[in-house]
């Protein structure tokens, strides 16, 4: 039985599926659900580069923050009113933010989606779900994005 479930979202389809699964689990176990997203500050070089005119990083940060807040707000519309929900807008790298929130919120389950990248792509780009599974002290439920499958992967 779970008491505090954390689900991380990023606006993708696989994260949406994870949100729905986490909400169902929370409802079935009468658990409190925390829905979170992590807003990363973009690098000025990555965004602007040497050829593009300077970018107002403050405006960009504010726009990203608004976008992530809207994502959280719209995600709550998907959840039954029978579920106790808290939303968290974190800052920084997604994997670290998820693990920090899991620890601070004393969550006993983390639910997140996975694009299902394998091999070189995952190794080169990194995988938030993989990082969380490797470093988490609580169980992690990964919902895969494969449209034709309802398979899930659990780990700790």
C-alpha positions, 0 to 999 in steps of 0.5 A: 500500500502506498501513502505518498506517490510522486509523479513527474511530468514533462508534457510528453505523451509518456509522462501523460500516461504516467500521470494517469497511472499514478492517479489511478494508484493514488485513488486505489490506495487512498494515497496523496499524489504529488505531481511535479515538473522540473524547469531547467535553466537554458544555457545562453550558448545553447539558446543563442550561440555565437551567430544569433543576436543576444537573448534576454535570458530573464524573459526566457526563464520567466516564459519557461516558468510560466509554461511549466506552471501551466503544464502542472495546472492542466495536469490537475484537470486529468485527476479525479477530485477523489485524489488528494493532489499537491503540485510542485514546480522544481528547478534544475536537472529533472533527475536530481529534482525528482530524487530531491522531491522524493526525499523531501516529500517522504514519497514511497513510490515514484512514477514516471514515463520513459520514451523507451530509448535504448542503446546509444541514444539513451547513453548519449542523451541520458535518461531521466528514468534510468538515472532515477531508477539507479539512484532512488531509495524508493520503488520506481514505476516506469511507464513506457511510451510504446503506443501498442504496449501497456507494459510497465517496468518496476525497479528500486 
